[in-house]
């Protein structure tokens, strides 16, 4: 039996802490071929995503994928991020949160994010390194 990663559980916990504290939860994502984000907002291979309830629609924080709809520059986009590509989750107001080392992939992934009609194969799991961000 393979070891279950703590990363998606920590992301969900920090998301709830931000919401309970009145903070804006944000994700720092290392963008690669497996991420589906608006490319016009990617800088230096990274994007910061506001995942607050007011900024997203149909937010799903699963063990393998983070998915939601959001507006970027007034245009609605479907966003799909493998949990492995999340570099940090933090509160916008004070910067408190957790930093993770995103799993690097040598080649483009051969999987797609799950769709409402069914589940696709999950991305490869890695052991994230954690450190506190202040």
Secondary structure, DSSP 8 states (H G I E B T S, - for coil): -----SHHHHHHHHHHHHHHHT--EEEEEE--TT-B--GGG-BTTEEEEE--TTTEEEEEE-SSEEEEEEEETTEEEEEEEEGGGEEEEEETTT--EEEE-----SS--S----BTTB-----------EEEE-
